[in-house]
Amino acid sequence: MIVATTGFFDGVHRGHRYVLDRIVKEARARCMESAVITFWPHPRSVLQQDADELRLLTSIDEKKKLIESAGIDKVYVLEFTKEFSRLSAEEFLRGYIKERFNVSVFVVGYDHRFGRTDGPAVSIRDLCSGYGIECINVPPFSEGDVVFSSTKIRNLLHQGKIEAANEMLGYRYCLSGVVVPGKRIGRKIGFPTANMELSDPRKMVPANGVYFVLAEISGKLHRGICNIGPRPTVDDGENVTIETHIIGFDEDIYGLDIRVGFVSKMRDVAKFSSLEELAAQLEIDRRHAESFGIPGLPFAEPVFMRGME
């Protein structure tokens, strides 16, 4: 028997953590296991025509690790398909919540919904009652007039408002990938960069701009400057790149994994009249990044919670 909830939990932000904390508390009080039943891929990517436009705050691996870091014992991932989407709320509750996972206590957030609804609406509490499942409703987590949501965080990232997004997440937003070769122009002007190819192309990329970041390479953290967007000074194209100058670091890391945590947007992408003018601005950026205070938020995984190496 378990205490559980369901949901997509994109980002596992502070509003989600509020629900997860309640699950852990209720499970410990009853000497039961705690669990989250989540889905992959995102329902919108299966059911809506604009699926290719959807970008997520967390990959499936990141989401599972974040949920587990909240103290949840088990994370179950159900494949979301069109056939699965046709289940009614009662069919899902009976077939999965009751029979497959043997949930005794079902914890739901204020806007919790699941299953197809064709006829009159039936409350989750009433459905649970019919199967002998205790239902606990958790009120929305908010600060002032702001109710936390994954959609709001995506919108903040789309606007380059990193600090506000991080505050809602409860950790620094990160991108992960592998270092791939670039044109090496940065190296020629004294600012070598690590060009990132995303591990998950569905990850939400913050708005174009120049950001102060913390970069992890081989388990160590370094201050860095990340440019997202086109490179108008050296490239006539409009291809968006994600490249990070790692301060005080000059090693060959092609093919290695890199993880970049965003701290603050420093400025917009700009076109300079020459490489010398670009180098002068990058020097200003570097000095700024070297003196930048680092807020006390953790990264998404334990390695990022240790601070600067």
C-alpha positions in Angstrom: 0.0 0.0 0.0 1.3 3.4 -0.9 0.6 7.2 -0.6 0.7 8.6 -4.1 -0.2 11.2 -6.6 -0.2 11.5 -10.4 0.8 14.3 -12.8 3.3 15.3 -15.4 5.4 17.4 -12.9 7.4 19.3 -15.6 10.2 21.2 -13.8 9.3 19.8 -10.4 9.0 23.4 -9.2 8.2 24.7 -5.7 4.5 24.2 -6.2 5.1 20.6 -7.1 7.5 20.2 -4.1 4.7 21.5 -1.8 2.5 18.5 -2.9 5.5 16.1 -2.8 6.3 17.2 0.8 2.7 16.4 1.8 3.0 12.9 0.2 6.2 12.2 2.1 4.7 13.4 5.4 1.5 11.3 5.0 3.5 8.2 4.0 5.8 8.5 7.0 2.8 9.0 9.4 1.3 5.8 8.1 4.5 3.8 7.7 3.8 3.4 4.0 5.8 4.0 0.8 5.5 7.3 -1.1 5.1 7.3 -4.8 4.6 9.5 -7.9 2.9 8.2 -11.0 3.9 10.3 -13.9 3.7 10.2 -17.7 6.0 10.4 -20.7 5.8 11.9 -23.3 3.9 15.1 -22.5 0.2 14.7 -23.4 0.3 17.7 -25.7 3.0 16.1 -27.7 0.7 13.2 -28.4 -2.7 14.9 -28.8 -2.1 18.3 -30.2 -1.0 19.5 -33.7 1.6 22.0 -32.3 3.5 19.2 -30.5 6.8 20.1 -32.2 6.6 23.6 -30.6 6.4 22.2 -27.1 9.5 22.6 -25.0 9.9 21.1 -21.5 11.7 22.3 -18.3 13.0 18.8 -17.5 14.0 15.7 -19.4 12.5 12.4 -18.1 15.7 11.6 -16.2 15.9 15.1 -14.7 12.3 14.9 -13.6 12.8 11.5 -11.9 15.9 12.6 -10.0 14.2 15.8 -8.8 11.2 13.9 -7.6 13.4 11.4 -5.8 15.4 14.2 -4.3 12.2 15.4 -2.6 12.2 12.1 -0.6 9.7 10.1 -2.7 10.4 6.4 -2.6 9.2 5.3 -6.0 8.6 7.1 -9.3 6.5 5.2 -11.9 6.5 6.3 -15.5 3.4 5.5 -17.6 3.7 5.8 -21.4 1.2 8.4 -22.6 -0.5 7.3 -25.8 -3.7 8.2 -27.7 -5.2 4.9 -26.4 -4.2 5.8 -22.8 -5.8 9.2 -23.2 -9.1 7.6 -23.9 -9.4 6.1 -20.5 -12.1 7.7 -18.4 -11.3 9.0 -14.9 -13.0 6.0 -13.3 -11.1 3.5 -15.6 -7.8 5.1 -14.8 -8.6 5.2 -11.0 -9.7 1.6 -11.0 -7.1 0.1 -13.4 -4.0 2.0 -12.3 -4.5 3.8 -9.0 -6.3 0.9 -7.3 -5.5 -2.3 -9.1 -2.0 -1.8 -10.5 -0.4 0.4 -7.8 -2.6 -0.4 -4.8 -2.8 3.2 -3.7 -4.3 3.6 -0.2 -4.0 7.4 0.0 -4.3 9.6 -3.1 -2.9 13.1 -2.7 -4.2 15.7 -5.3 -3.4 19.3 -6.0 -6.0 22.1 -6.4 -6.2 21.7 -10.2 -5.8 17.9 -10.4 -7.4 16.3 -13.4 -7.1 12.9 -15.1 -9.0 10.7 -17.5 -11.5 11.4 -20.2 -14.7 13.2 -19.2 -17.8 12.5 -21.3 -20.7 12.6 -18.9 -21.4 14.6 -15.7 -18.3 15.6 -13.8 -17.5 13.4 -10.8 -15.1 14.7 -8.2 -11.9 12.8 -7.6 -12.8 12.5 -3.9 -16.1 10.7 -4.8 -14.3 8.4 -7.2 -11.7 7.5 -4.6 -14.4 6.9 -2.0 -16.0 4.3 -4.2 -12.8 2.3 -4.2 -12.0 2.7 -0.6 -9.1 5.2 -1.3 -8.6 8.1 1.1 -8.3 11.4 -0.9 -6.3 14.3 0.4 -6.6 17.7 -1.3 -3.6 20.0 -1.1 -4.3 23.8 -1.6 -2.3 25.7 -4.2 1.2 26.9 -3.3 1.5 30.6 -3.9 3.5 33.7 -2.8 1.3 36.8 -2.7 -1.0 36.7 -5.7 1.3 34.4 -7.7 0.4 30.7 -8.1 3.3 28.6 -9.3 3.0 26.7 -12.6 5.2 25.2 -15.2 3.6 27.4 -17.9 4.6 30.5 -16.0 8.1 29.3 -15.6 8.4 28.6 -19.4 7.1 32.1 -20.1 9.7 33.6 -17.8 12.5 31.7 -19.5 11.1 32.8 -22.9 11.5 36.3 -21.7 15.0 35.8 -20.4 13.9 36.4 -16.8 16.2 33.8 -15.2 16.1 35.0 -11.6 12.3 34.9 -11.5 12.2 31.5 -13.2 14.8 30.1 -10.8 12.9 31.5 -7.8 9.8 29.6 -8.9 11.8 26.4 -9.7 13.6 26.5 -6.4 16.9 25.7 -8.2 18.9 27.1 -11.1 17.6 26.2 -14.5 20.0 24.0 -16.4 20.8 22.8 -19.9 22.7 19.6 -20.5 24.5 18.3 -23.5 27.7 17.3 -25.2 30.6 19.6 -26.3 30.8 19.7 -30.1 33.4 21.4 -32.4 32.6 25.0 -33.5 34.5 27.5 -35.7 37.1 28.2 -33.0 36.7 32.0 -33.5 36.4 32.5 -29.8 39.8 30.8 -29.2 41.4 33.2 -31.8 40.4 36.2 -29.7 41.2 34.8 -26.3 37.7 33.6 -25.4 37.4 29.8 -26.2 33.9 28.5 -26.0 32.3 25.1 -25.4 29.5 24.7 -28.0 26.7 22.6 -26.6 24.5 20.1 -28.5 21.5 19.5 -26.2 21.0 16.0 -24.9 17.3 16.4 -25.2 16.2 18.7 -28.1 12.8 19.2 -26.4 14.4 21.1 -23.5 13.3 24.7 -23.1 16.1 27.1 -24.1 16.1 30.5 -22.5 15.7 33.6 -24.6 18.5 34.8 -26.8 21.1 36.7 -24.8 24.3 36.6 -22.8 24.1 34.9 -19.4 26.2 34.5 -16.3 26.2 30.7 -15.7 27.8 28.0 -13.7 29.2 25.2 -15.9 29.9 21.6 -14.8 32.6 19.7 -16.5 33.7 16.3 -15.1 32.1 17.0 -11.8 33.6 20.4 -11.2 31.9 23.8 -11.3 33.2 26.8 -13.0 32.0 30.4 -13.6 31.1 31.0 -17.2 29.4 33.3 -19.8 26.9 31.6 -22.1 25.7 33.1 -25.4 22.4 31.8 -26.7 21.4 32.9 -30.1 23.0 33.9 -33.4 26.5 35.3 -33.6 26.0 38.4 -35.8 29.6 39.6 -35.5 31.1 36.4 -37.0 28.2 34.7 -38.8 25.7 36.1 -41.2 23.3 33.3 -40.5 20.6 33.2 -37.9 21.3 29.7 -36.5 20.9 29.7 -32.7 23.9 28.3 -30.9 24.5 27.6 -27.2 28.2 28.3 -26.4 29.8 28.9 -23.1 33.1 30.6 -22.3 34.3 28.8 -19.1 36.4 31.3 -17.1 39.9 30.2 -16.3 39.5 27.0 -18.2 41.4 26.0 -21.3 41.2 22.2 -21.8 40.2 20.0 -24.7 36.7 18.9 -23.8 35.2 17.9 -27.1 32.9 15.0 -26.7 32.5 15.5 -23.0 29.2 16.1 -21.2 28.5 19.7 -20.0 25.8 21.1 -17.8 25.1 24.8 -17.6 23.1 26.4 -14.8 21.7 29.8 -15.5 22.2 32.5 -12.8 21.4 35.8 -14.5 21.0 37.5 -17.9 23.8 40.0 -18.5 22.9 41.6 -21.8 21.3 41.1 -25.2 23.1 39.6 -28.1 24.8 42.4 -30.1 26.6 42.9 -33.4 30.0 44.5 -33.1 32.0 46.2 -35.9 35.1 44.0 -35.5 36.5 41.1 -33.6 38.5 43.5 -31.5 35.4 45.3 -30.4 33.8 41.9 -29.6 36.8 40.8 -27.6 36.7 44.1 -25.6 33.0 43.5 -24.7 33.7 39.9 -23.8 36.5 41.1 -21.4 33.9 43.4 -19.7 31.5 40.4 -19.5 34.2 38.2 -18.0 35.1 40.7 -15.3 31.4 41.1 -14.5 31.0 37.4 -14.3 34.0 37.0 -12.1 32.6 39.5 -9.5 29.0 38.3 -9.8 27.4 37.1 -6.5 26.0 33.6 -6.7 22.5 33.3 -5.1 22.0 30.4 -2.7 19.8 28.3 -4.9 21.0 24.8 -5.6 21.3 23.1 -9.0 18.9 20.4 -9.9 21.0 17.4 -8.8 23.3 16.8 -5.8 26.6 17.5 -7.7 25.4 21.1 -8.2 24.6 21.6 -4.5 28.1 21.6 -3.4 28.9 25.2 -4.5 32.0 26.3 -6.3 34.9 23.8 -6.3 
